[in-house]
Amino acid sequence: MDDQTFMQQALALAEKGRGWTSPNPMVGAVVVKNGTIVGRGYHRRAGGPHAEVNAIDDAGDKADGATIYVTLEPCNHFGRTPPCTRKILDAGIKRVVVAMPDPNPGVTGGGNQYLQDQGLEVTTGVCEKDARRLNEGFVTWVTTGRPFVIAKCAATLDGRIATKNGDSKWVTGPAARGVVHQLRHAVDGIMVGVQTAIADNPSLTTRLTGDEPGSDPTRIILDTRLSMPPTAKMLHQASSASTWVICGPEAPADRRAALETAGARVITGAVNANRIDLALLMDQLGSEGITSLLIEGGGTVMGSALTAGIVDKICFFYAPKILGGDDGIPICRGKGPETMQESIAVNDLTVSQVGPDVMLQGYLTPR
């Protein structure tokens, strides 16, 4: 097998950490000797051993003289754990193959260079595009200070997320809803507007099938005037994640106190045109350690997010249904552009079928 094949094995291992490693990246590693994988490992949780450590420990004495394939440049600094470069050297590894350099400008890096200086052969850039895509949230957060934002919606073929009466249960089928719960597990935060919180009274938790319960994201509610009732379901459920309510500076003090008593964390954000300024809010959330964010609506929040230019990726589900009128709730509400030339371009679009529904994923051009 060649370098790419072994690196794909390491990437598959890294994927197992999705939803558990934040704010750290997902990293996988394999140790190879005489063309055979003798050690496997991945970073399981923040604060735990890094992928290289787990793979080398799995290989044991077989690591001596071997090659290690790792999806991210080995760290060369003391953080919560010792530097992985020292582990690699002590194990007697002779060659290191790296998918991508560490993008974190705040970390004293140089892992690749340090290993080369110690006489090891270092190869970089193997499956780099796949590695960057795997950790797109981490890369965005450490380089910009804001979370990687995914906009998700479930709509009919004629672009409606609910009927005129607000009925949206269920636009899409169980398989699509299962994918959404995988998305929730993978991100740090999930955001909706207060009207959605009131109308649907959602839990905004992760419910995965199988033995793994999944990780709940922090629930973030946009509520300029604090209209959300303290009795909301999300404030009274068994969940390790907290609920943050983002309000404007003029929100009534008594409503703030009531929500805080019910268990919410109320955060004051900047307001623009009587709505929370989403661009500035992303900076706030990033500083709070939210590295990735899933926007689940509704139409007003979706339109505002796209207009504000904060969305990095879309995940749109379309059901084989047509409402057939113009009075249902559209995917986006608010003022749009005057010309088609001003529309938002979607790149690297992929289309897949999820049960009876169709899922479109793509990346937005920065505006």
VEXLODREN-227037 format. One record per residue (C-alpha): residue in one letter; z, y, x. Coordinates in steps of 0.001 Angstrom, whole numbers, padded with zeros to 6 digits, always signed. Layout:
aZYX;...
***
This chain:
m+000000+000000+000000;d-000658+003574+001138;d+001500+006715+001212;q+000466+007811-002267;t+001408+004472-003806;f+004863+004496-002258;m+005380+008156-003221;q+004492+007333-006824;q+007306+004766-006716;a+009667+007496-005517;l+008495+009856-008274;a+009130+007178-010900;l+012674+006810-009594;a+013190+010589-009660;e+012194+010645-013336;k+015265+008519-014141;g+017438+011542-013404;r+015803+013707-016079;g+018416+015444-018193;w+021299+014629-015854;t+020752+016430-012533;s+020599+020109-013529;p+020961+022562-011891;n+019754+020269-009108;p+016197+018939-009031;m+015195+015364-009810;v+014596+013504-006559;g+013613+009921-005801;a+013278+008017-002537;v+012117+004633-001277;v+012614+003078+002145;v+009650+001038+003372;k+009506-001413+006280;n+006513-003515+007263;g+004721-002497+004067;t+007557-003596+001781;i+010076-001479-000140;v+013540-002393+001145;g+015565+000411-000454;r+015397+002493-003613;g+017429+005450-004825;y+017416+008593-006914;h+019669+011559-007541;r+021655+010597-010632;r+023867+013622-011313;a+024654+017019-009816;g+027448+016598-007307;g+026574+012964-006684;p+024798+011430-003681;h+021225+012539-003072;a+018262+010218-003431;e+017907+009636+000319;v+021531+008536+000603;n+021221+006054-002249;a+017937+004645-000935;i+019221+004237+002637;d+022453+002628+001413;d+020349+000264-000688;a+018252-000647+002364;g+021237-001204+004631;d+020323-002394+008144;k+016666-002685+007102;a+016417+001117+007247;d+016392+000979+011055;g+012834+001735+012194;a+011600+002197+008606;t+009767+004966+006736;i+011410+006890+003912;y+009380+008455+001120;v+011177+011296-000656;t+009887+013570-003417;l+011592+016723-002078;e+012235+017957+001453;p+015535+016478+002701;c+018340+019016+002744;n+019586+020270+006086;h+022700+022083+004901;f+026182+021328+003624;g+026475+021816-000140;r+028458+019576-002435;t+027295+016747-000169;p+026511+016473+003572;p+022947+017095+004797;c+020523+014249+004124;t+018805+014853+007452;r+021883+013490+009217;k+021866+010384+007016;i+018194+009787+007856;l+018802+010125+011600;d+021907+007929+011597;a+020009+005202+009735;g+017407+004977+012480;i+014476+005930+010276;k+011389+006785+012313;r+009035+008370+009765;v+009619+010653+006773;v+007014+011274+004064;v+007740+014254+001798;a+005993+015258-001415;m+006955+018955-001515;p+009025+021479+000447;d+012308+022748-000960;p+011339+025877-002986;n+014854+027302-003062;p+014845+030589-001086;g+018634+030764-001303;v+019182+027568+000665;t+019078+027272+004423;g+016278+024739+004563;g+014244+023535+007482;g+014840+019859+006809;n+011305+018863+007729;q+011291+020948+010904;y+014713+019691+011947;l+013625+016074+011623;q+010468+016776+013621;d+012551+018452+016314;q+014600+015250+016521;g+011463+013233+017257;l+010702+011827+013820;e+007189+011748+012405;v+007088+013894+009255;t+004213+013886+006758;t+004237+016422+003928;g+002235+017165+000785;v+001798+013594-000494;c+001561+013774-004327;e+002781+017370-004109;k+001220+018433-007425;d+003001+015609-009259;a+006287+016468-007560;r+006023+020125-008540;r+005187+019207-012127;l+008190+016874-012235;n+010535+019699-011217;e+008723+022623-012832;g+011974+023812-014369;f+013886+023795-011104;v+011030+025473-009229;t+010793+028288-011790;w+014537+028864-011856;v+015116+029008-008079;t+012086+031218-007446;t+012373+033655-010381;g+015991+033442-011511;r+014946+032707-015094;p+014645+029420-016975;f+011435+027471-017442;v+010610+028004-021137;i+008960+025453-023418;a+007874+026548-026901;k+007862+023684-029396;c+006678+023618-032980;a+005760+021085-035653;a+002958+022256-037938;t+000397+021158-040476;l-003281+021159-039532;d-003611+024599-041102;g-000860+025983-038877;r+002163+026077-041184;i+005662+025057-040123;a+007091+025192-043650;t+006088+025841-047242;k+006545+029242-048878;n+010003+028068-050000;g+010971+027151-046453;d+010701+023380-046910;s+010012+021796-043499;k+011470+018295-043870;w+009585+016609-042498;v+006373+018084-041173;t+005946+015394-038529;g+006956+011753-038412;p+009784+009846-036688;a+007835+009210-033474;a+007200+012930-032916;r+010820+013741-033704;g+011820+011154-031104;v+009780+012994-028480;v+011526+016236-029449;h+014902+014627-028815;q+013666+013555-025384;l+012749+017197-024767;r+016213+018300-025857;h+017789+015808-023476;a+015672+017145-020610;v+016512+020857-020959;d+019641+022935-020391;g+019324+025080-023513;i+017733+025120-026965;m+017079+028401-028780;v+016464+029305-032428;g+016711+032447-034519;v+019566+033080-036902;q+017350+032644-039958;t+016562+029091-038873;a+020243+028492-038168;i+021167+029666-041671;a+018296+028095-043622;d+018318+024682-041931;n+021940+024551-040713;p+020823+022291-037848;s+022966+020369-035378;l+020613+021041-032426;t+021933+017956-030644;t+020147+015150-028807;r+019805+011844-030622;l+018002+009257-028527;t+017329+005673-029467;g+018682+002888-027295;d+021869+002591-025278;e+021639+006010-023586;p+023084+008706-025877;g+021392+011586-024073;s+022626+015005-023040;d+023078+017841-025534;p+021600+021207-024484;t+023514+024446-024846;r+022700+025823-028304;i+021544+029461-028193;i+021218+031477-031406;l+019514+034872-031554;d+021610+036895-033995;t+021471+040650-033450;r+023944+041546-036226;l+025976+038302-036178;s+024889+037005-039559;m+025583+033391-038646;p+028448+031933-040708;p+031472+030534-038831;t+031081+027388-040964;a+027719+026500-039367;k+027388+022785-038627;m+026697+023304-034935;l+030136+024862-034489;h+031929+021883-036015;q+030539+018703-034476;a+031320+016264-031713;s+029274+017619-028829;s+030027+018315-025192;a+027637+021290-025253;s+028646+024745-026384;t+027038+027188-028813;w+026119+030668-027594;v+025357+033401-030091;i+023378+036315-028656;c+024045+039604-030446;g+023261+043295-030023;p+025770+045850-028736;e+026427+047161-032253;a+027324+043800-033810;p+030460+044030-036000;a+033659+043171-034132;d+035113+041190-037041;r+032088+038869-037160;r+032303+038367-033418;a+035974+037438-033709;a+035262+034992-036545;l+032532+033192-034605;e+034626+033044-031458;t+037516+031584-033444;a+035116+028924-034738;g+034248+027977-031150;a+031116+029999-030390;r+030627+031984-027240;v+029299+035384-028290;i+027185+037160-025665;t+025946+040729-025936;g+022298+041176-025039;a+019978+044150-024794;v+018064+045100-027947;n+014495+046286-028248;a+013137+047408-031659;n+016231+045978-033399;r+015728+042544-031840;i+017175+040834-028795;d+015096+041694-025739;l+013900+038223-024770;a+012635+039138-021310;l+016030+040532-020303;l+017783+037639-022033;m+015949+035168-019771;d+017499+036887-016768;q+020918+036561-018410;l+020443+032892-019204;g+019177+032158-015713;s+022264+033771-014187;e+024374+031519-016433;g+022739+028407-014961;i+020241+027705-017747;t+017327+026383-015690;s+015180+025228-018625;l+014972+026307-022257;l+013389+024797-025353;i+012435+027261-028099;e+012359+025540-031481;g+011652+028508-033701;g+011167+029700-036308;g+008013+031726-036687;t+009558+035097-035819;v+011197+033817-032643;m+008029+031970-031631;g+005892+035077-032112;s+008380+037249-030246;a+008633+034793-027343;l+004876+034599-026912;t+004505+038374-027175;a+007277+038889-024618;g+005446+036614-022178;i+008470+034384-021507;v+006837+031060-022450;d+005691+028823-019594;k+004627+025758-021558;i+003812+024815-025147;c+004461+021538-026909;f+002837+021737-030339;f+002869+018838-032793;y+000301+018763-035577;a+000731+016458-038569;p-002262+015122-040548;k-001312+017349-043465;i-002792+020485-045020;l-000834+022860-047236;g-004043+024538-048351;g-002636+027992-049089;d-001923+031177-047198;d+001675+031577-048347;g+003364+029004-046103;i+005324+029990-042985;p+003006+030250-039950;i+003761+029064-036429;c+004033+032688-035314;r+005082+035773-037204;g+004710+039378-036153;k+001940+041541-034848;g-000811+039819-032911;p-003619+041150-030711;e-006571+043047-032116;t-009232+041153-030174;m-009782+037509-029276;q-010061+038554-025654;e-006356+039449-025766;s-005338+035962-026878;i-003036+033864-024699;a-004865+031318-022573;v-003562+027739-022438;n-004320+025785-019266;d-004111+022109-018285;l-004144+021133-021934;t-003366+017508-022747;v-003744+015878-026152;s-002011+012665-027184;q-001243+010840-030394;v+002400+010276-031300;g+002554+008023-034331;p+000331+009672-036958;d+000765+013093-035332;v-001022+014825-032454;m+000839+016456-029563;l-000722+019271-027546;q+000874+020317-024265;g-000323+023074-021974;y+000685+025887-019660;l+000377+029589-020373;t-001169+032076-018012;p+001472+034603-016891;r+001011+037957-018601;
***
